Amino acid sequence: MNRAQEETPASSSESLGWGQTFLVSIQHIFVSNVWLDPIFVASSAGLSLTLSTNLVNAIFIASGLVTLIQA
């Protein structure tokens, strides 16, 4: 196998190893609840509803950018 074939990401028909599957699963668990953290922070800091909404929107934009960078 040449170097280009070794660096190709796994397709949907291929199976990932247990270690990589575990890490991706943990990442999904943490990211899927990403909108809860800014709500907790905003309520603890006593921010208004408008600022809380802006904080949640900023978190979604940041997580979307990180997803694009990782892809």
N, C-alpha and C positions, 0 to 999 in steps of 0.2 A: 504494500500500500504506500502511495507517495504522500508527501507532507500535506498537500492540498486536501486530500481525502480525509486525513486524520483530523484536520481542524474544522471540518464541516459540522455544524450543529446537528443534533439528533432530529430527525423528522418525526412526524406524529406517528408513523408506523413503527418506529424503533422504540425500544424500552430503555429507560435510564437505569443506572445502577442504584442500589439501595441508598447509598450515601447521598448522591445527588438528588434523588427523589425526596429524601428526608429534608434536605436543606431547602428545596423548592417549596415543600409543604409548610415548613416553618415560616418562610418568607410570605407565603400566601396568608397564613393565619395572622401575622402581624400587620400586613398591608390591608387586609379586608376590614379591619376595625380602625382604619386610619382616621375616620371622621369622628370617632368618639373622643380621642385625645384633645383636639382643640375645643370641643364642647366642655370637657371637664376643666381645662385650663381657663377658658373664658368665664365659666361660672365661678371658679375659685378666685379669679382676679376681679370679678364684679364688672365685667365688660357689658356694654349695652348689646341689645339684640343685633343691631347693625354691625357692630364690630365683631361679634361672634360669627355672624354670617360671612363676613369678609375673611375671617380667619379660616373657616371651613373651606371656603372657595380657594384660598391660597394653598391650603393643604392638598386639595384635589389637583390643582394645577401643578404643584411640585411633584406629587406622586405620578402624575401623567408624564411629566418631563423625565423623571427617573426611569419610568418604564420604557420610554422611547430610547433613552441612552443605553439601557441594558439590552435592548433588542438587537 
